Amino acid sequence: MASGCAEKKTDEAQILAQIAVLQAAIENHDRGEFMDVVDEQYQDQRGNSHKSLQRMLMGFFFRYKDISVYVSANQVELQSIRADVQSQVIITGGKNIIPDNARHYAVHSCWKKVSDEWRLSCLEWQ
């Protein structure tokens, strides 16, 4: 029997969906879509704020015509309206179609729930 109501995603599923949005936004050079997921109070290990993150993305997109992002091993730890996610990320980029740069990162991302939506609030990468 169909209830007519859409099944509500778990918090973990919502966060993973937001990570997929970030991944696609980077690959599509879509700064606006990327920043829609980022919290206004964003801060990272390098001192970037919401505004400086936008500038950093613009430079990254300008430098690399073709970008691919591979995210795996997401481990989500929920704490009410906050969450920490550990991920393994490989980013490749190139000035042409063939990548001339590839890097692996261990990424820790912080998330907070704002108005029933998960927002990226910090990033740390090694």
N, CA, C and O atoms as a MOPAC input file, in Angstrom:
PM7 MOZYME 1SCF
protein

 N      0.83800 1    -1.17800 1     0.00000 1
 C      0.00000 1     0.00000 1     0.00000 1
 C      0.88600 1     1.24500 1     0.00000 1
 O      1.72700 1     1.38900 1     0.88700 1
 N      0.72400 1     2.12800 1    -0.94900 1
 C      1.52200 1     3.34900 1    -1.04700 1
 C      0.94600 1     4.40400 1    -0.12000 1
 O     -0.26600 1     4.61300 1    -0.06900 1
 N      1.82300 1     5.05700 1     0.60300 1
 C      1.37200 1     6.06700 1     1.55100 1
 C      1.25400 1     7.44400 1     0.92400 1
 O      0.61000 1     8.32600 1     1.49200 1
 N      1.86400 1     7.64400 1    -0.23400 1
 C      1.81000 1     8.94000 1    -0.88300 1
 C      2.85200 1     9.91300 1    -0.35900 1
 O      2.98700 1    11.01800 1    -0.88600 1
 N      3.58100 1     9.52400 1     0.65800 1
 C      4.61600 1    10.38500 1     1.22700 1
 C      5.98500 1     9.88700 1     0.79100 1
 O      6.23900 1     8.68300 1     0.75500 1
 N      6.83800 1    10.80400 1     0.46800 1
 C      8.20100 1    10.43900 1     0.10000 1
 C      8.93400 1     9.99100 1     1.36100 1
 O      8.75000 1    10.55700 1     2.43800 1
 N      9.75200 1     8.98300 1     1.20800 1
 C     10.52800 1     8.49100 1     2.34200 1
 C     11.59100 1     9.52400 1     2.70100 1
 O     12.32500 1     9.99500 1     1.83200 1
 N     11.67100 1     9.87300 1     3.98200 1
 C     12.63100 1    10.87300 1     4.43000 1
 C     14.02400 1    10.25400 1     4.49800 1
 O     14.20500 1     9.16500 1     5.04300 1
 N     14.99900 1    10.95700 1     3.94100 1
 C     16.38200 1    10.49100 1     3.97300 1
 C     16.94500 1    10.63900 1     5.37900 1
 O     16.60200 1    11.57200 1     6.10500 1
 N     17.80400 1     9.71800 1     5.74600 1
 C     18.49700 1     9.83600 1     7.02000 1
 C     19.47200 1    11.00200 1     6.94800 1
 O     19.81700 1    11.46800 1     5.86200 1
 N     19.91300 1    11.47100 1     8.11200 1
 C     20.89800 1    12.55300 1     8.13800 1
 C     22.16000 1    12.15500 1     7.38700 1
 O     22.72200 1    12.96000 1     6.64400 1
 N     22.60700 1    10.92200 1     7.57500 1
 C     23.81000 1    10.46500 1     6.87500 1
 C     23.60300 1    10.49500 1     5.36000 1
 O     24.48300 1    10.94100 1     4.62400 1
 N     22.46200 1    10.03100 1     4.89800 1
 C     22.16700 1    10.04000 1     3.45900 1
 C     22.11100 1    11.47200 1     2.92000 1
 O     22.54600 1    11.72900 1     1.79800 1
 N     21.58000 1    12.39700 1     3.71000 1
 C     21.52300 1    13.79500 1     3.29700 1
 C     22.92800 1    14.38600 1     3.16000 1
 O     23.21400 1    15.11000 1     2.20600 1
 N     23.79600 1    14.07400 1     4.11300 1
 C     25.18100 1    14.57300 1     4.05500 1
 C     25.90300 1    13.99500 1     2.84500 1
 O     26.58100 1    14.72300 1     2.12100 1
 N     25.76200 1    12.69800 1     2.62100 1
 C     26.40900 1    12.06600 1     1.47000 1
 C     25.88700 1    12.65300 1     0.15500 1
 O     26.63900 1    12.78700 1    -0.81100 1
 N     24.60700 1    12.99900 1     0.12100 1
 C     24.04900 1    13.64100 1    -1.07000 1
 C     24.66800 1    15.03100 1    -1.26600 1
 O     24.92400 1    15.43800 1    -2.39900 1
 N     24.90500 1    15.75000 1    -0.18100 1
 C     25.53300 1    17.06400 1    -0.28200 1
 C     26.98500 1    16.93500 1    -0.76900 1
 O     27.46000 1    17.76500 1    -1.54400 1
 N     27.67700 1    15.90100 1    -0.31500 1
 C     29.04200 1    15.65900 1    -0.79400 1
 C     29.02400 1    15.39700 1    -2.30000 1
 O     29.90100 1    15.86700 1    -3.02400 1
 N     28.03300 1    14.65100 1    -2.76800 1
 C     27.90200 1    14.39700 1    -4.21300 1
 C     27.63300 1    15.69000 1    -4.97300 1
 O     28.11900 1    15.85800 1    -6.09100 1
 N     26.86500 1    16.60900 1    -4.38300 1
 C     26.61300 1    17.92100 1    -5.01300 1
 C     27.92800 1    18.68300 1    -5.12800 1
 O     28.21700 1    19.25600 1    -6.17800 1
 N     28.73400 1    18.69600 1    -4.05500 1
 C     30.02800 1    19.37800 1    -4.08600 1
 C     30.92900 1    18.79200 1    -5.17000 1
 O     31.56600 1    19.52200 1    -5.92900 1
 N     30.96800 1    17.46200 1    -5.22700 1
 C     31.80100 1    16.77000 1    -6.22000 1
 C     31.38500 1    17.17400 1    -7.64100 1
 O     32.23200 1    17.52300 1    -8.46200 1
 N     30.10000 1    17.12500 1    -7.92000 1
 C     29.60900 1    17.48300 1    -9.26300 1
 C     29.86200 1    18.95500 1    -9.56200 1
 O     30.20800 1    19.30600 1   -10.69000 1
 N     29.69600 1    19.81700 1    -8.56700 1
 C     29.91300 1    21.25300 1    -8.78000 1
 C     31.35800 1    21.54300 1    -9.14400 1
 O     31.62400 1    22.38700 1   -10.00000 1
 N     32.29300 1    20.85400 1    -8.50600 1
 C     33.71000 1    21.04100 1    -8.84300 1
 C     33.96500 1    20.57800 1   -10.27500 1
 O     34.59600 1    21.28800 1   -11.05700 1
 N     33.48000 1    19.40100 1   -10.61300 1
 C     33.70700 1    18.86500 1   -11.96100 1
 C     33.06400 1    19.73600 1   -13.04600 1
 O     33.56600 1    19.81000 1   -14.16800 1
 N     31.94900 1    20.39600 1   -12.70300 1
 C     31.23400 1    21.23800 1   -13.66900 1
 C     31.64100 1    22.71300 1   -13.59600 1
 O     31.05600 1    23.55800 1   -14.27400 1
 N     32.64800 1    23.01600 1   -12.77000 1
 C     33.08700 1    24.40900 1   -12.58500 1
 C     31.92800 1    25.31000 1   -12.16700 1
 O     31.82800 1    26.44700 1   -12.62800 1
 N     31.06400 1    24.81300 1   -11.30700 1
 C     29.87300 1    25.54400 1   -10.88600 1
 C     30.06100 1    26.07300 1    -9.46400 1
 O     29.65700 1    25.44300 1    -8.48700 1
 N     30.68400 1    27.24100 1    -9.38100 1
 C     30.97800 1    27.84600 1    -8.08100 1
 C     29.70300 1    28.11400 1    -7.29400 1
 O     29.67400 1    27.90000 1    -6.08200 1
 N     28.64700 1    28.57900 1    -7.96400 1
 C     27.38600 1    28.87700 1    -7.29400 1
 C     26.77800 1    27.66300 1    -6.63100 1
 O     26.34500 1    27.72700 1    -5.48100 1
 N     26.74300 1    26.55200 1    -7.35500 1
 C     26.18400 1    25.32000 1    -6.79600 1
 C     27.02900 1    24.82900 1    -5.62100 1
 O     26.49000 1    24.36100 1    -4.61900 1
 N     28.34100 1    24.93500 1    -5.74500 1
 C     29.23200 1    24.54200 1    -4.66000 1
 C     28.95100 1    25.39600 1    -3.42300 1
 O     28.77600 1    24.87200 1    -2.32300 1
 N     28.91100 1    26.70500 1    -3.61300 1
 C     28.75700 1    27.61200 1    -2.48200 1
 C     27.36900 1    27.52100 1    -1.84600 1
 O     27.20500 1    27.90100 1    -0.68700 1
 N     26.37800 1    27.02900 1    -2.57100 1
 C     25.04300 1    26.83000 1    -2.00000 1
 C     25.05400 1    25.80500 1    -0.87200 1
 O     24.16500 1    25.80800 1    -0.02100 1
 N     26.05100 1    24.93100 1    -0.86200 1
 C     26.15800 1    23.89200 1     0.16600 1
 C     26.99300 1    24.37400 1     1.35700 1
 O     26.94500 1    23.77500 1     2.43000 1
 N     27.75300 1    25.44800 1     1.17100 1
 C     28.69300 1    25.91900 1     2.18700 1
 C     28.00400 1    26.89000 1     3.14600 1
 O     27.30600 1    27.81200 1     2.72300 1
 N     28.21200 1    26.66700 1     4.43500 1
 C     27.64800 1    27.52000 1     5.47400 1
 C     28.29000 1    28.90700 1     5.45000 1
 O     29.47600 1    29.03600 1     5.14600 1
 N     27.52600 1    29.92600 1     5.76400 1
 C     28.03400 1    31.30300 1     5.78800 1
 C     29.18500 1    31.48200 1     6.78000 1
 O     30.02200 1    32.36700 1     6.59800 1
 N     29.23700 1    30.65700 1     7.81900 1
 C     30.27900 1    30.75400 1     8.84900 1
 C     31.45700 1    29.81600 1     8.56800 1
 O     32.25000 1    29.53400 1     9.46700 1
 N     31.57400 1    29.34000 1     7.34800 1
 C     32.63400 1    28.40600 1     6.95900 1
 C     34.01200 1    28.92800 1     7.38000 1
 O     34.29400 1    30.12400 1     7.30600 1
 N     34.86000 1    27.99400 1     7.82400 1
 C     36.25700 1    28.29400 1     8.17300 1
 C     37.06200 1    27.02500 1     7.92900 1
 O     36.60500 1    25.93600 1     8.27600 1
 N     38.25100 1    27.14100 1     7.34000 1
 C     39.06900 1    25.94700 1     7.16000 1
 C     40.43800 1    26.11600 1     7.80800 1
 O     40.74500 1    27.16200 1     8.38000 1
 N     41.25100 1    25.07300 1     7.71000 1
 C     42.55700 1    25.02500 1     8.37500 1
 C     43.52000 1    26.08500 1     7.87000 1
 O     44.48900 1    26.42400 1     8.54800 1
 N     43.25700 1    26.60500 1     6.69300 1
 C     44.14100 1    27.62000 1     6.11400 1
 C     43.61400 1    29.03700 1     6.33300 1
 O     44.14800 1    29.99800 1     5.77900 1
 N     42.57100 1    29.15700 1     7.14000 1
 C     42.02300 1    30.47300 1     7.43800 1
 C     41.04800 1    30.99100 1     6.41000 1
 O     40.64400 1    32.15200 1     6.47600 1
 N     40.65300 1    30.15200 1     5.45100 1
 C     39.68000 1    30.58800 1     4.44300 1
 C     38.29700 1    30.73100 1     5.06400 1
 O     37.85600 1    29.88700 1     5.84500 1
 N     37.63100 1    31.80500 1     4.70300 1
 C     36.25100 1    32.03500 1     5.09400 1
 C     35.35500 1    31.67700 1     3.90200 1
 O     35.83900 1    31.22800 1     2.86300 1
 N     34.06800 1    31.87900 1     4.06400 1
 C     33.11700 1    31.65500 1     2.98000 1
 C     33.53100 1    32.44600 1     1.73800 1
 O     33.54800 1    31.90800 1     0.63100 1
 N     33.86000 1    33.71000 1     1.92600 1
 C     34.21700 1    34.58300 1     0.80300 1
 C     35.54900 1    34.17500 1     0.15600 1
 O     35.65400 1    34.13900 1    -1.07000 1
 N     36.55300 1    33.87000 1     0.96700 1
 C     37.84500 1    33.49900 1     0.37900 1
 C     37.80000 1    32.11600 1    -0.26600 1
 O     38.57600 1    31.83000 1    -1.17800 1
 N     36.89600 1    31.25800 1     0.20500 1
 C     36.71200 1    29.96300 1    -0.45100 1
 C     36.18900 1    30.16900 1    -1.87000 1
 O     36.60700 1    29.46700 1    -2.79000 1
 N     35.28800 1    31.11600 1    -2.05300 1
 C     34.78100 1    31.42400 1    -3.39300 1
 C     35.91700 1    31.84300 1    -4.31700 1
 O     35.99900 1    31.38700 1    -5.45700 1
 N     36.79200 1    32.71300 1    -3.82100 1
 C     37.92500 1    33.17100 1    -4.63400 1
 C     38.87400 1    32.01600 1    -4.96000 1
 O     39.37300 1    31.91800 1    -6.08100 1
 N     39.12200 1    31.14900 1    -3.98800 1
 C     39.99600 1    30.00600 1    -4.20400 1
 C     39.42000 1    29.09300 1    -5.29200 1
 O     40.15900 1    28.61800 1    -6.15400 1
 N     38.11200 1    28.84700 1    -5.25600 1
 C     37.46300 1    28.02500 1    -6.28000 1
 C     37.59700 1    28.64800 1    -7.66200 1
 O     37.87200 1    27.94600 1    -8.63500 1
 N     37.40500 1    29.96100 1    -7.75600 1
 C     37.53200 1    30.64100 1    -9.04800 1
 C     38.93200 1    30.44000 1    -9.62300 1
 O     39.08100 1    30.18100 1   -10.81700 1
 N     39.95000 1    30.55700 1    -8.78700 1
 C     41.32100 1    30.34300 1    -9.24300 1
 C     41.55900 1    28.91000 1    -9.67600 1
 O     42.21800 1    28.66000 1   -10.68500 1
 N     41.02800 1    27.97600 1    -8.91900 1
 C     41.16000 1    26.55600 1    -9.24100 1
 C     40.49200 1    26.25100 1   -10.57700 1
 O     41.05800 1    25.54500 1   -11.41100 1
 N     39.29100 1    26.78100 1   -10.77800 1
 C     38.55900 1    26.54200 1   -12.02700 1
 C     39.26600 1    27.19400 1   -13.21500 1
 O     39.27900 1    26.64000 1   -14.31400 1
 N     39.84500 1    28.35700 1   -12.99400 1
 C     40.57100 1    29.04300 1   -14.05800 1
 C     41.83200 1    28.26000 1   -14.44300 1
 O     42.18300 1    28.16500 1   -15.61900 1
 N     42.50000 1    27.70600 1   -13.43700 1
 C     43.75800 1    26.99600 1   -13.67500 1
 C     43.53800 1    25.65700 1   -14.37900 1
 O     44.32100 1    25.26900 1   -15.24500 1
 N     42.47400 1    24.96100 1   -14.00200 1
 C     42.22500 1    23.62600 1   -14.55200 1
 C     40.94300 1    23.60700 1   -15.37700 1
 O     39.84600 1    23.79400 1   -14.85100 1
 N     41.10200 1    23.37700 1   -16.68400 1
 C     39.95300 1    23.30000 1   -17.57900 1
 C     39.14300 1    22.03700 1   -17.30200 1
 O     37.91300 1    22.06000 1   -17.33500 1
 N     39.82300 1    20.96500 1   -17.03500 1
 C     39.18100 1    19.67300 1   -16.84000 1
 C     39.52400 1    19.16600 1   -15.43900 1
 O     40.69800 1    18.98900 1   -15.11500 1
 N     38.50700 1    18.93300 1   -14.61000 1
 C     38.70400 1    18.47300 1   -13.23600 1
 C     37.84400 1    17.24100 1   -13.00200 1
 O     36.67800 1    17.20000 1   -13.39400 1
 N     38.43300 1    16.23800 1   -12.35700 1
 C     37.67500 1    15.06400 1   -11.91500 1
 C     37.90800 1    14.88600 1   -10.42500 1
 O     39.01400 1    15.10500 1    -9.92900 1
 N     36.86200 1    14.48900 1    -9.71400 1
 C     36.92800 1    14.29200 1    -8.27400 1
 C     36.39500 1    12.90100 1    -7.96000 1
 O     35.30200 1    12.53500 1    -8.39200 1
 N     37.16100 1    12.13900 1    -7.21800 1
 C     36.76900 1    10.80000 1    -6.79700 1
 C     36.75300 1    10.78200 1    -5.27200 1
 O     37.77600 1    11.02400 1    -4.63200 1
 N     35.58400 1    10.49500 1    -4.69100 1
 C     35.42600 1    10.48700 1    -3.24300 1
 C     35.06300 1     9.07400 1    -2.81900 1
 O     34.17200 1     8.44900 1    -3.39300 1
 N     35.77100 1     8.57500 1    -1.79500 1
 C     35.45100 1     7.24200 1    -1.29200 1
 C     35.67700 1     7.17800 1     0.21200 1
 O     36.20400 1     8.10600 1     0.82700 1
 N     35.27100 1     6.08000 1     0.76900 1
 C     35.48800 1     5.78100 1     2.18800 1
 C     34.94500 1     6.87800 1     3.09600 1
 O     35.62200 1     7.31300 1     4.02800 1
 N     33.72200 1     7.32100 1     2.82100 1
 C     33.10100 1     8.31700 1     3.68700 1
 C     32.68800 1     7.65800 1     5.00600 1
 O     31.92700 1     6.69100 1     5.01900 1
 N     33.19400 1     8.19000 1     6.09500 1
 C     32.80300 1     7.72900 1     7.42600 1
 C     32.13000 1     8.90400 1     8.12100 1
 O     32.76900 1     9.91800 1     8.40100 1
 N     30.83800 1     8.76300 1     8.39800 1
 C     30.05100 1     9.84800 1     8.96800 1
 C     29.82000 1     9.60200 1    10.44600 1
 O     29.36500 1     8.52900 1    10.84200 1
 N     30.13400 1    10.59800 1    11.25800 1
 C     29.88200 1    10.54900 1    12.70500 1
 C     28.92800 1    11.69100 1    13.04100 1
 O     29.29100 1    12.86500 1    12.96200 1
 N     27.70600 1    11.32800 1    13.41500 1
 C     26.65700 1    12.31500 1    13.70000 1
 C     26.60900 1    12.66400 1    15.17900 1
 O     26.77000 1    11.79700 1    16.03700 1
 N     26.38500 1    13.94300 1    15.47100 1
 C     26.19200 1    14.42500 1    16.83600 1
 C     25.06600 1    15.44800 1    16.82400 1
 O     25.32200 1    16.65000 1    16.90100 1
 N     23.83700 1    14.99200 1    16.73100 1
 C     22.65300 1    15.85200 1    16.72400 1
 C     22.63100 1    16.74500 1    15.48400 1
 O     22.31600 1    16.26900 1    14.39400 1
 N     22.96400 1    18.04300 1    15.63100 1
 C     22.92700 1    18.95200 1    14.48500 1
 C     24.31600 1    19.21200 1    13.92000 1
 O     24.50600 1    20.13900 1    13.13200 1
 N     25.28100 1    18.40100 1    14.31600 1
 C     26.64400 1    18.50600 1    13.79400 1
 C     27.07700 1    17.12500 1    13.31400 1
 O     26.58900 1    16.10000 1    13.78900 1
 N     27.99900 1    17.12700 1    12.36600 1
 C     28.53100 1    15.85200 1    11.87700 1
 C     29.96900 1    16.05400 1    11.41600 1
 O     30.34800 1    17.12600 1    10.94500 1
 N     30.75100 1    14.99900 1    11.56600 1
 C     32.11600 1    14.96100 1    11.05300 1
 C     32.18400 1    13.83600 1    10.04600 1
 O     31.65200 1    12.74900 1    10.27300 1
 N     32.85200 1    14.10600 1     8.91300 1
 C     32.97700 1    13.10500 1     7.86300 1
 C     34.44800 1    12.97500 1     7.48700 1
 O     35.12700 1    13.96700 1     7.21900 1
 N     34.92400 1    11.73900 1     7.47400 1
 C     36.27600 1    11.42500 1     7.01900 1
 C     36.14500 1    10.80500 1     5.62800 1
 O     35.36400 1     9.87400 1     5.43200 1
 N     36.90400 1    11.31800 1     4.67200 1
 C     36.81800 1    10.83700 1     3.29000 1
 C     38.21100 1    10.71300 1     2.69200 1
 O     39.15700 1    11.36100 1     3.13800 1
 N     38.31200 1     9.88700 1     1.69800 1
 C     39.50400 1     9.80600 1     0.86300 1
 C     39.11600 1    10.41600 1    -0.47800 1
 O     38.11700 1    10.02100 1    -1.08000 1
 N     39.90500 1    11.37800 1    -0.94200 1
 C     39.55400 1    12.11600 1    -2.15600 1
 C     40.75400 1    12.15700 1    -3.09600 1
 O     41.87900 1    12.43000 1    -2.67800 1
 N     40.49800 1    11.88500 1    -4.35800 1
 C     41.51000 1    12.05200 1    -5.40700 1
 C     40.97000 1    13.10700 1    -6.36900 1
 O     39.84400 1    13.00600 1    -6.85600 1
 N     41.79400 1    14.11700 1    -6.63300 1
 C     41.41900 1    15.17300 1    -7.56900 1
 C     42.43800 1    15.18200 1    -8.69600 1
 O     43.64500 1    15.23200 1    -8.46100 1
 N     41.93600 1    15.13400 1    -9.91900 1
 C     42.80900 1    15.25400 1   -11.07800 1
 C     42.40500 1    16.51200 1   -11.82900 1
 O     41.23400 1    16.88900 1   -11.85900 1
 N     43.39200 1    17.15100 1   -12.43000 1
 C     43.11800 1    18.36400 1   -13.17900 1
 C     44.08000 1    18.51900 1   -14.32300 1
 O     45.20200 1    18.01300 1   -14.29500 1
 N     43.62400 1    19.22400 1   -15.32300 1
 C     44.47700 1    19.46500 1   -16.47600 1
 C     44.06000 1    20.70800 1   -17.21600 1
 O     42.92000 1    21.16500 1   -17.13300 1
 N     45.02300 1    21.24300 1   -17.94600 1
 C     44.73300 1    22.42000 1   -18.76000 1
 C     44.03900 1    22.02000 1   -20.04400 1
 O     43.40400 1    22.84400 1   -20.70300 1
 N     44.16400 1    20.75700 1   -20.39300 1
 C     43.49900 1    20.20900 1   -21.57100 1
 C     42.66300 1    19.02400 1   -21.11400 1
 O     42.33200 1    18.92300 1   -19.93200 1
 N     42.32600 1    18.15500 1   -22.00000 1
 C     41.47900 1    17.01800 1   -21.66100 1
 C     42.20800 1    16.00600 1   -20.78600 1
 O     41.59900 1    15.42100 1   -19.89000 1
 N     43.48400 1    15.79300 1   -21.02400 1
 C     44.25100 1    14.80800 1   -20.26000 1
 C     44.77900 1    15.45300 1   -18.98300 1
 O     45.41600 1    16.50500 1   -19.03600 1
 N     44.51300 1    14.81700 1   -17.81400 1
 C     44.99900 1    15.38900 1   -16.55400 1
 C     46.52200 1    15.46000 1   -16.51800 1
 O     47.20700 1    14.52400 1   -16.93100 1
 N     47.03800 1    16.56800 1   -16.02700 1
 C     48.48100 1    16.68100 1   -15.83600 1
 C     48.81800 1    16.81400 1   -14.35900 1
 O     49.97100 1    17.04000 1   -13.99100 1
 N     47.79000 1    16.67100 1   -13.50900 1
 C     47.98800 1    16.79100 1   -12.08700 1
 C     46.98700 1    15.88400 1   -11.37500 1
 O     45.80600 1    15.87200 1   -11.72000 1
 N     47.44700 1    15.13500 1   -10.39600 1
 C     46.56000 1    14.29800 1    -9.58800 1
 C     47.07000 1    14.31400 1    -8.15300 1
 O     48.27200 1    14.22700 1    -7.90000 1
 N     46.14100 1    14.42500 1    -7.23400 1
 C     46.50500 1    14.44500 1    -5.82200 1
 C     45.51300 1    13.63700 1    -5.01400 1
 O     44.31800 1    13.60200 1    -5.31100 1
 N     46.04000 1    12.98500 1    -3.97800 1
 C     45.21600 1    12.25000 1    -3.02100 1
 C     45.16900 1    13.03800 1    -1.71900 1
 O     46.19200 1    13.54700 1    -1.26100 1
 N     43.98200 1    13.14000 1    -1.12200 1
 C     43.81500 1    13.85800 1     0.13200 1
 C     43.01800 1    13.01400 1     1.11900 1
 O     42.05200 1    12.34800 1     0.74700 1
 N     43.43600 1    13.05200 1     2.38200 1
 C     42.60400 1    12.58200 1     3.48000 1
 C     41.85200 1    13.83000 1     3.92800 1
 O     42.46800 1    14.80300 1     4.36400 1
 N     40.52900 1    13.80800 1     3.82500 1
 C     39.72400 1    15.00200 1     4.07100 1
 C     38.81400 1    14.79000 1     5.28000 1
 O     38.12600 1    13.77600 1     5.39600 1
 N     38.83200 1    15.76700 1     6.16800 1
 C     37.88800 1    15.82300 1     7.28100 1
 C     36.97400 1    17.01000 1     7.01400 1
 O     37.44200 1    18.14300 1     6.89300 1
 N     35.68500 1    16.75700 1     6.92300 1
 C     34.73300 1    17.84600 1     6.72800 1
 C     33.78300 1    17.90800 1     7.91200 1
 O     33.38000 1    16.88700 1     8.46900 1
 N     33.43800 1    19.13400 1     8.28000 1
 C     32.50100 1    19.38700 1     9.36500 1
 C     31.19800 1    19.87300 1     8.74200 1
 O     31.20600 1    20.65400 1     7.79000 1
 N     30.10000 1    19.41100 1     9.28000 1
 C     28.78700 1    19.76300 1     8.75600 1
 C     27.90400 1    20.21100 1     9.89800 1
 O     28.03400 1    19.71800 1    11.01900 1
 N     27.00700 1    21.14200 1     9.62200 1
 C     26.00900 1    21.51500 1    10.61800 1
 C     24.65400 1    21.62100 1     9.94600 1
 O     24.53700 1    21.99800 1     8.77900 1
 N     23.64100 1    21.28000 1    10.71300 1
 C     22.28100 1    21.30000 1    10.19000 1
 C     21.69400 1    22.68700 1    10.41100 1
 O     21.59200 1    23.16600 1    11.54100 1
 N     21.31100 1    23.32200 1     9.30400 1
 C     20.74700 1    24.66700 1     9.33600 1
 C     19.38600 1    24.59400 1     8.64200 1
 O     19.30100 1    24.25200 1     7.46200 1
 N     18.34300 1    24.91300 1     9.37000 1
 C     16.98400 1    24.88700 1     8.79800 1
 C     16.70700 1    23.57000 1     8.07900 1
 O     16.21700 1    23.55700 1     6.95000 1
 N     17.02200 1    22.47900 1     8.74000 1
 C     16.75900 1    21.12400 1     8.23200 1
 C     17.59500 1    20.74300 1     7.01400 1
 O     17.26500 1    19.78700 1     6.31400 1
 N     18.66600 1    21.47600 1     6.75600 1
 C     19.55600 1    21.17100 1     5.63700 1
 C     21.00500 1    21.14500 1     6.13400 1
 O     21.40500 1    22.00000 1     6.92500 1
 N     21.78000 1    20.17900 1     5.67900 1
 C     23.17600 1    20.05500 1     6.09300 1
 C     24.06000 1    20.97900 1     5.26800 1
 O     23.97700 1    21.00200 1     4.04000 1
 N     24.90900 1    21.74300 1     5.95700 1
 C     25.82100 1    22.70700 1     5.33300 1
 C     27.25500 1    22.40200 1     5.72500 1
 O     27.53400 1    22.04700 1     6.87100 1
 N     28.15800 1    22.54100 1     4.77100 1
 C     29.58800 1    22.37100 1     5.01600 1
 C     30.08600 1    23.55200 1     5.83700 1
 O     29.93200 1    24.70000 1     5.41900 1
 N     30.69000 1    23.28500 1     7.01800 1
 C     31.13000 1    24.37900 1     7.87200 1
 C     32.64200 1    24.45800 1     8.02500 1
 O     33.15900 1    25.50200 1     8.42400 1
 N     33.37000 1    23.37700 1     7.71600 1
 C     34.83200 1    23.43300 1     7.73700 1
 C     35.41200 1    22.26600 1     6.94600 1
 O     34.76400 1    21.23800 1     6.75100 1
 N     36.63700 1    22.45200 1     6.50200 1
 C     37.37600 1    21.40300 1     5.79000 1
 C     38.80800 1    21.38500 1     6.30000 1
 O     39.40800 1    22.42700 1     6.56400 1
 N     39.33400 1    20.19200 1     6.43000 1
 C     40.75700 1    20.00600 1     6.70600 1
 C     41.23200 1    18.92100 1     5.75500 1
 O     40.54900 1    17.91200 1     5.57600 1
 N     42.37900 1    19.11100 1     5.15100 1
 C     42.88300 1    18.10900 1     4.21700 1
 C     44.37800 1    17.94400 1     4.36400 1
 O     45.09900 1    18.88400 1     4.70200 1
 N     44.82500 1    16.73800 1     4.10600 1
 C     46.25900 1    16.40900 1     4.15400 1
 C     46.62100 1    15.63400 1     2.91000 1
 O     47.77800 1    15.25200 1     2.73500 1

